[in-house]
Amino acid sequence: MGYGVWKGTTGHIVMKFCVIFCMKRFWLILFVLPLFAQDINKHNISLGVLDDKTGLSLLGYTYNIRQSEMDEFFIGAGTIIIGFTGSAGWKHYYKKTKLSFYSVLSGQGFADISETTAFMPTASFGAELNLTKSTQLKFGFFGCIIFFKYWSGESGSEIGRFPFIGLSRKF
């Protein structure tokens, strides 16, 4: 039951400092690293209300580890300013034209400044409208089972279904 330094008020301050410190580094990685990228069309930045690959995020970055014409295997990270999401998964296209249909299966981890952590297996179904060769408008729904863990030792789970919409840029 003992969490050491995390149990008291000092632990809360330390945790918030760590989240702020990591958040500053995340912004640097998200915007500077892609400038030096060598792999073409393996990087994606998305901006919008939630996301199919990074889940509970307004701004996300994913890197395609392996991709073919109809499949992408990715890792990624996203933020909603007060929380961070890390993800890994598979995106499969059913039809790839100007309006493409796809699904995403992923596992995501989430942490926020209120000291809540969660693991979420997710499934997304969506459509992607190609606005240009490298920019897409994405929309659809994702569902997840959220397994919460609080620093106080409490835990729980919930099922969530959320719509998403956003812009994605490949480079």
Secondary structure, DSSP 8 states (H G I E B T S, - for coil): ---GGGSSHHHHHHHHHHHHHHHHHHHHHHHHGGGG--STT-EEEEEEESBTTTBS-SEEEEEEEEE-SSEEEEEEEEE-SSEEEEEEEEEEEEE-SSEEEEEEEEEEEEEETTSEEEEEEEEEEEEEEESSSSEEEEEEEEEEEEEEEETTS-EEEEEEEEEEEEEEEE-
